[in-house]
Amino acid sequence: MKKVLGIILGGGAGTRLYPLTKQRAKPAVPLAGKYRLIDIPVSNCINSDIYKIYVLTQFNSASLNRHISRTYNASGLGASEAFVEVLAANQTPENPNWFQGTADAVRQYLWLFQEWDVDEYVILSGDHLYRMDYREFVQRHRETGADITLSVVPMDERRASEFGLMKIDNSGRVVDFSEKPKGDALKAMAVDTTVLGLSAEEAQESPYIASMGIYVFKRDVLIKLLRQNPEFTDFGKEIIPNAAKDHNIQAFLFNDYWEDIGTIEAFYNSNLALTQQPRPPFSFYDENAPIYTRQRYLPPSKFLDTQVTESIIGEGCILKNCRIHHSVVGVRSRIEAGCVIEDTMIMGADYYQSFSEQSQDCHTDYIPVGIGKDTIVRRAILDKNVHIGCNVQIVNKDRVEEANRENLGFYIRSGIVVVLKNAIIPDGTII
């Protein structure tokens, strides 16, 4: 894998994940109490012996830059020429525009990628949750003599219209594409997925083949396609479908857990699914393929007469005489006495406050970071460094599906209350 270069696409403005992307890029969104989304593809690369990794981004990249520089330095990667480097969009005399799409982002940095003596480029997304050995992906690409190989997943009819779909022949070669089809166009893309090695039962449940949005390109093929078609800005919609007639495009089946975390609902469900027993759909407890993240050197979490069921608790938390069920609690969280937290993701805090700041009593003007006494939180996402007062109820009392209350410190998306980063929710507030 020394002859492979990893390119991770940071995505666009992340409007569907707003307000979690208000102050950060999509790949920098916290995950599972201690990680960030970018840790997934980077860890997959490292575990697959791909040590030359670029991350392309252009929106709110400060926290992403900071996380990568603190987490993935060359000495920790354990290989010569190893690096994980952020490439932000920039204007040049030749190209005054920002990234216009996935293909355009790669095209604008093609001059840099060409400097590496590699045979393939592996192009990945920064906002997916999955574990893959890219060595198998690249091996399939080389064995079939492919110009381009797409990683694909079997998909059921309910979600199929959200993805780019394809048809393949008996050799696994891609012969037809359709980008997010609906109605009759969707039904026309149904295929016999047993050709991918699925059982008859699996093929009946998932009769569509969906692109995961990750690719292996031969080096020279990628360079040629990007230069020949400067007007094409997207891989899935333009570059790959138009290359199908003249190039060998192969499909690589990934028949395991994979989730595109592109919306608030998908993000919420993916995080809470990690608490499932006995086996969650995705596990961080794999010694052979660990997920790496920043080392924070935090103390163990402290539980003071607290009941915790079906939950994940990050490091450095202090939980006092409260009840937590089916929730994810991030690093440095403080939850005071009498609180009830259910079906909730708490991202935690970036810092500890002093003892005098944290020990403020209820009903004063100052509300410390954390969740105050006798507060109830259900079906919510609390972003970093929130100040939740005492006797607050975050329960979506009126069963609202969508609401924008940024001036009050929260949004509601798909019925999920999202409290903004650094928001202050006063004592007695009912949401």
N, C-alpha and C positions, 0 to 999 in steps of 0.2 A: 504493500500500500504506500510505499515511498513515492510512487509515481502518480499519486492521486492528490488533487487539491480540493479542499472543502470550501464551499461558498454558501454561507447562510444568509438568506434574505430576511431583513428585518421587518418587511411589510410596510404598509402605508400608514395613514394617520390613525388607524384603529378606531374609526368612528363607532363601530358596532360594540366596541369594548369601553366606550366612554361611559362614565367618568374615570375608570381605572387608567385610561391613557391620557388623562388631562395633563399630567406632568411627567409622563414617562413613555418610552417606546413600548410597543406590544411585547417584544421579547424580554423586557425588563419587568413585566407584571409579576408580582410574587405568586408562588405556587406552593401548596402543601406545607405551609407553616414556616419554611426556611429556605426554599429554593426560588429561582426565577425561571420563567419559561425558556430563556436562552440556554439554561443548563442542560435541557433535554438533548437538543441536537449536538451541542458541543461535547457532552458526555458520550453520546453515541459515536461521534467521530473518534474520540480518544480511545474508547473501548474497541474500536475497529481499526486501530493503528493508523488513523489519519491525524497527523499532527500539524499540518499546515492548513490553517483555518482563517478565513476572512468572514467578517460579519458586515453586511451592507445595510445602512440605515440612514434616515434623513429627518425623522420626527422625534423631538424630545429625547435626544440620545445621551444626555448628560449622565443620567443614572445608569444607563446601560454601559457607557464607557467606563464609569467608575467600578461597576461590578466586575466587568471583564478584566480590567487592569489589576484589581485586587485578588481575583480568583485564579486566573489562568496565566501566570507568568511562566516564562520558558523554563526556569529551573524546576518548577513543579511538574512540568509535562514529561520530563525524563527522556527526551529524544533530541538529537541534534537537528537544527533547523526547525524546531518546534515553536509555534506561536499561535495565539488567537488575537486577531487584530480587527478593530472596528474601522470601517471605511465609510465616512459620512459623505452624503451628497455635497458636491461643491460645483461652483460655476467656473468654467474655464473659457479662454478666448475661442476655443473650438466649439464648445458646447455651453451656452449660457443658461441652459434649463436644468431644473432639478430632475430626479428620477421620474420618468413617466410610467413606469411599470417594471415588472420583474426582469424582462429581457433588456430593457433600456438601462436598468441599474447595472447589470453585468457588462453591457456594452461600454458604458462610460468608464469602467475600470479594466477593460480588456487589455490595455497597454501594460498594466501591472501584472495581471494573471499570466500573460504571455512570457514574462520573464522567468517563470518557473519551468524547469525541465520535468514536465509531467505528461502522462498519456491520457488521463481522464480528469474531467471536472465533475465533482459531485455537487449538485445544487440542491439546497435544502431550505425548508421553511423554518422560521424562528418561533412559530406559535402553535406547534403540534405537540401532543402528549403521546409518546410511544417509545418502545425500546427496540432498536433494530441493529443487527450486525451488518454494517455496510459492506463488509468483505464478501458476504454472500450476494449482495446486490451487484457489486462490481464483477464478481466471478461470473454471474449470469450474463452480464454485459459482454465480457470477453469471450465466453464460450460460444455465444450465438453470433459473434462478429458484428454486433449491433453498432450502429452509428449513435443511436440514442436509446436508452432504456428508461422506462417509466415504472416507478413503483406503484402498484395498484392494489385496491382492496375490494372485496365483494361487498355490494351495497344493496340494502332492501329498498323497496319502492317508495316508502315514506320519506326517506332522506335523499334519494337518488338525484332529484332535480336541483339539489344544492351544489352538485359537483360536476366537473367535466367527466363525461362518460365516453367509453370506447368499445369497439368490437375488435376481436382478435381472431386469427385463423388457428388451425390446429398446431402450428409450430410456435404459437405465442406472438406472432408478428401483429402489430396493430394495423388495422385496415380501415378503420372509420372512427371519427371523432364527433362529439356533439357537446357544446359547452352549456351546461345547466339547462337541459331541455325540459319542456313541460307538455302536458297533454299527450296528443298523438305522437309528437316527436320523442317524448320520453318512452312511450311504449315501444317505439320502433328500435330503441337501443337495448331492449331486453335480449339477453343471449343465454346460451347454455354454458354456464360457468363451470361445469364439470371439466371443461378442457383445461382449466387452471389447476386441476387436481382436487377440486372440492367434491364432497360426497353428493349424491342425488338430493338428499335432504337439505344440505347447505345451499346447493344451487337453486333449489326451489324457494328458499327463504330469501336469498340474495341473488336475484337474476340480473344484476347490473355490475359492470366493472367500472369503478371510479378511480380517477387519478388522485394520488396523494399530494400532487404538486411537488414531488421531489424527483430528480432526474440524474442520470449519468450520461455525460456527453463525451464522445471522442474529442480530444483537444482541437484538432484541425476542423472537425465538423462544426463545432460551436463557433469558432472564429469565422468560418466561411458564412454560416447562416446569419450571424449578427451583422456582418459587413454587407452581405448581399441585399439585406432587407432593412435598411435603416429606419423605414417607417413603421416596422413591427416593434411594438413596445412590450408585448406580453408573451411568455412562453406558452402557456396553456391555451390561449385563444388564437394566437397567430403563428408564432415560430414553429411549433411542433406540428399542428395540423397541416400547415403548408409544406412541411418537409416530408410528409408521409409518402407521397407518391414517388419521390426520388431517393429516399433513404430507408435503411433497415431500422425500423423502430420496434423495439421489443417490450413486452410487459413482464414485470417481475411481481409475482403474487406475494403480498404480505398479509397472511391470514392470522393476524393477532390483534390485540387491542391497539386502536389508533383513534385519536380524537382531535378534530380541528377546533381549537379553542378560539373561535372568532367572535362569539357573542357573550353577553353577560350570562345568559342562561346556560350555555355550554361550559363556560368557565366555572360557574357555581356548581353545576352537576358533576363535573369532572373532579373537583376538589372534594366534594362530600362523598363521592363514590370511593375515595381512598380509605374511608373509615369502615367500609363493608367488612363483614365477617362471614365465613372464616377466611376467604380470599378476595381481596379487592380486584377489580379488572386490571389495574396497573399497580405494581408493587415497587417500592423503593428499597425493599429488603432483598437485594440480589448481590451477593458478594462477587460474582463473576463479571457483572456488568453494572457497577455502581453509578449513581448519578452524583456528580461532583457539584460543589457550590462553595461559596466563600466561607472560610473558617473565621468564626467570630470570637472564639474563646469565651463563651458565655458560661455562667454558672448553671448548675442543674436547676430545673424548675421546682418550685416549692408549692406543696398542696397543704393548706391549713384547713382541716375538717371539710374537705371538698369531695363531692360525688361526681365522678367522671365516667361516662359510659359511651362506647362506640365513637371515640374521638381521638384526634391527633393533637398532641400538645408540644409546641416547640420549646427550645431551650430558653432559660433565663426568665421564665414566667413566675408570677406570684399570684396564686389563686386562693382566696380567703372564703371559707364557709359558703360556697356557692354550688350550683348544680349545672353541669355541662353535659349535653347529650347530642350525639350525632353532629359534631362540629369539628372544625379545624381552627386551632388557636396558635397564632404565630409568635415568633420570638419576642421576648421582653413584654409580653402582655401582662397587664394588671387587672384583675377582676375582683371587686370588693364583695363584702358579705351580703348575703341575701339575693344575689343575682341568679337569674335563670337564663341560660344560653342554650338554645335548641336550633338545630338545622341551620347553622351559621358558620361563615368563614370570617375569622378575625385575623387580619394581616399582622398585627402586633405593632411594635414601635422601633424607631431607628436609634433611640437613646433612652437612658434612664434619667428621671428627674431626681433632684436632691430630696432628702428625707423631708425637709421643711415644705417643699413644694407639693410632695405627694401626700402629705398628711393633713391637708386642708379638710376641714369638716364640710358636710353638706350645708346647703343654703347660704354659702358665701359667694361672692362675686367670682372667685377664681375656681375653675374646674381643671383638675390635673389630667394628664394623659392616662387613658385607661377607661374602665367602666365603673361608674360609681355605684354606691350601695342600692340594693333593692331594685335594680334595673332588670327588665325583661327584654330579651332579644330573640326573635324567631324569624327564620327564613330571610337572612340578611347577609350582606357583605360589608364589613367595616374595614376601610382602607387604613393605611399606616397613620400612627400618631393621632388617632381620634381622641377627643375629650368628651366623654359621655357623662352627663351629670347623674345625680341620684334620682331614684323613682322615675326613671325614663322608661317608656314602652316603645320599642321599635318592633312592631308586630303587623304593620300594614292593616290597621284596624278597619279601614273601609274597603279592603280587598281591591285596591286600585291596581291596574295592570301596567300603566305607563304614566309617569309624572316627572316633570322637571322642576325641582325645587332647589336649584343650586344656591340661591340666596339664603336658604335655610339649612344648607349643608348636606342635602341628600337628593338622590334620584330614585325612581322606581322603574325597573326594567323587568318585563315578564313577571310582574308580581313580586319581584325580589327588591327589597330596599337596599340601596347602595349608599353608604355614608362616605362622603368625600375625605380624601387625605387631609389631615390637620383640622378637620371640621370640629366645631364646638356645638354640642347639643345641650341646651340648658336643663337644669333640674325640672322634673315634672313633665317634660315634653312627651306628647303621644303622637307617634307617626303611624 
